[in-house]
């Protein structure tokens, strides 16, 4: 069975980004509040490995009309967790978590390479996750997207607990966290899709022809389209409203092949719209949309 192609967008992180955070520990120059900062390369780092956690107080509404969306997704961006690590997410009405409403444990890594891909000499660990000793080479900017089994309203206290006692770094770190809901579009995007990149490196040459390179890191670029298949239900409150809120300047998470393996690893990106796309509606129920998404580092 082919992997599903119903794009998921994870973007409205306002409750987590304004939450009061309580970490188990933090390096003074790399505090927990960094996970609320869009710069993924500026992480929260713990001072050790044992009993490490992060508690977020999302607040408790006093207005009965303040009904909030349900949290359905957790995203860890630029983490250093090993393939043996687990992440436990709990939610509770009190900050002691004595009676959690939710408690789910997930692996820190999903499979990122399919069996046989890359040929006989392909990446070590073929058919699953990459071995930790090769992680920096094959997955230098890791992102883990987890979809919750039990959605709960975005309020109260939420706790992320990490178990990774064998981490060779001697500490845990995460560059950015999303704890929010996901939007899923009704119809699959259409083939062909484009997977390219941006490389802002500059190369000049001395008089003898030797190249001088000012290297910049490669950023992925993804192009997706819906040819007369973008749903009327998704036009306004799911897509155009998001577009008005994020514009070109906000970073969010795109997961276009949520049931893929290698395909998901290469196309799930943290980034932003490269340009503001136009929706073209030919008739009721018949709309075209093409988006280009560029990775943020």
N, C-alpha and C positions, 0 to 999 in steps of 0.2 A: 504494500500500500504506500502510495506517495505521501510524503510529509505534507501536512497542512500548510497553506500559504496565506491564511487569513492574518493580515498584519495586526500586530499589537503595539500600541503606543503607550508609553509610560511617561507621563509628563507633569501631572498636577501634584507636586510634592510640597504644597504650601503648609500642611499641618506638621509634617516632620521637620521642614526647614525652619520653622519658628518654634519648635518644641524646646523645652529645657532639657539638657542632656546631663546624665550622671554616668561617668565612665568608672570602671573598676580601677583603672590607672591610666596615666597619660604622660608622655614626655612633654616637658614644659614648652618646648619649641614646636611640638606637633600635637596640639590638644584635640580633644574630641570634637570641638565645634568645626573642625576642618571638614567633617563629613557632610556638613550643610553648605559648604563652599563649592561652587561649580568647578573649580580647578582640581581636576582629578589627581594631579601630581603632588598635591599638598595634603598628605594623609594625617589621619589620627593614628598614633603609634602607642602601644602599651609598653609598660616597663618590664613585662614578663610574660609567661605563657599560662600560668595556672589561674583558673577561676576568673577568666577575663570576660567582661560583659559591658554592654552599653544600654542604659535605660533612657527612654524618651518619654517625657510627659506631654501628651498631646492636648491636655486640658479637658475639662468636663463642662459642656455647655449648660448654662443656667436658663437659657431661653428655650422653651419647648419647640420653637420653630427652627432651632439650629440643629437640624438633622443632617449629618455629614455622610459623605460617601463611604462605602465599605472598603477596607483595605484588602486588596487581592494580590498584591505583588511586593516582593522584596528584591532589591537589586544592590549588589555589592560590586563596586567598581574599583579597579586597581588594588586588589587585596593581595596579601602574600600567603594565604592559606594553602596548605599542602593538600594533596589528593586524598589524604587520610582524615582530613578535618571535617567536622560537622558544625552546623549552625542551628541553634535552637531559638525559635521565636515564641515568646509568650506575651499574652495580653491579659490585663487584670484591672479591676476597678479600684484597687488599692496598691500603693507602691511597695508593699512587702511581698506581693505575688503569692500570698497564702492560698488564694482560691482563684487560680488562673481560668479565664474564660476560653483561652486557646493555648495550646502547647504543641508545636510541631518541630520536629528535628529533620534537617535536610543535609545532604552531602554538600560540601563546599564546592565541589566540581561536578559538572555533568559530563557525560561522554562528549568528546570534541573531535574524535576521528573515527570513521567507519572502518570496519574490517576490510583489509585489502587496499585501502586508499593509500596513495603515495608509492605503490609498488612494493616489491620485496624489501627494498632498502628504505622504506618509508620511516616516518617518525617512530621512535621507540614508544612502546605502549599501544601500537596500532590496534584498533578495535575497542577503544575506550578512552581513558584519560591519558595525558602525557605523564611520564615519570617525572618526579620532582627535580631530579638532577638536570633535566632538560627543559624545565618549565620556562626559564628566562629566555630561551632561544625560540621555542615554539609558541609560547603564549605570553609575551612580555607585558601586555596590558590587559590582564584578565578581568572578565566581567561575569558575574554569576547572577542569572535571573531566576527567581523562584516564585512560582505561583502558589498561593495559599490554598489549602484544602477547605478551610472554614473561614469565610470572610466575616470580618467584624467592623463595626462602625469606627471611624477614625477619632477616637477619644480615649481618655484614660491613660494608663501606663503600658508601655510596650518595652520588652526586654529582649535584647539579642545576646545570647550566650555562645561563646566560642570554645570548642574543644579541639586542640591541636598541640598536644604535649610534645610531639616529636619535631616540631618546626625548627629547622637548623638555624634560623635567624635569631632565635632567642626572644622574639617579640612577635606580636601580631599587628597588622596595620590594614586600614581601609582608606581609600582616597575619597570616596563619595558613596552615599547611601540614598536610595529611594525607598520609601515605605509608603505606598499609596495604592491606587487602583490602576487597572489597565483598561484602555479602550480597544476593543476588537472590532474590526470592520466586517460587514456582513458577507461580502464576496471576496474571493481570492483576487489578488492582483494578477495581471496577465503576463505571459511570456511574450517576447523576450524581456529579460531584465538586464540591467547593466551593473557590473561591479568593476569599478576602476579605482583611481587614486589621485592624490595630490602630493607633489614633492616640490617643496620650495627651496631645495638646495640650489646654490649658485656655483657654477664652475667657470673659472677663468684660467688662462694659460700664461705662463711666463714666456719670454722671447724664445726660449729653447723648446717650447711645446709641452713642458711639464704641467699637468693640471693642478690647480689650486682649488680645493673644494671646501665650501662652507656648507656643511651637511645639515639638513633638516630631516626630521623623522617623517616617514611615509604615513599619510593619512588616507584611510579608505573612503571611497565615494560610491554611493549606491543610488541607482535610478530604478524606480518602480512606476508602473502605470496600470490604470484600469481603463480598458477600452469599452465604453458604453456599459460598464459593469459596476460603476460606483453607485451604491445604493442611495435612494432618497432618504432613508432613515439615518444615513451617516453624513449627509451633506452639511447640515448646519450645526447642530449641537455637538456632534462628535468630531467633525473635521474643522469646519470653518471657525467655530468658537475656539478650538485649540490653536488654530493658526493666528487668530487675533491676540491670544494671550502670549504665545511664545515668539511670534515673529521670526526674524532671522538671528536674533541675539541670544536666545535662551537655549541651553543644552537640555536634551531629553533623551530617552531611550527608545530605540526602534527595534522590534523583534519580528521580522517579516516571515520567518519560517520556524515557528515555535516548536514544531515537532521534528525538526531536522537534527542532524548530528554535525558533520563538517560544514554543511550549508548554513546551519544556524550559527556556528562558531564564527564564520567569516562575514555574515551579513547582519548579525546583531551588533548595533553600534550605539555608542554614547556620542551625541553630536547635535547638529542643528540643520535646519533647512538651508540649502545653499542659496536658493532664491525663493521668493514668494510665489507659489504655484497658483495658476488660475483653474477654476472649475468651469468646464464647458458642459452645459446641459442642453441636449438636443430635443428632448421631450421628457414627459414625466416618466421617471424610472430609467432614463438613459442619459448617463453622465460620463464624461471623460475626465480623468485626473492623472497627471504625471508629476511625481515628486523626485527631487534630487536631494540626497542627504549626505552631509559631509562630517566625518569623524572629528571630534575634538580631543586634543591631547593635553 
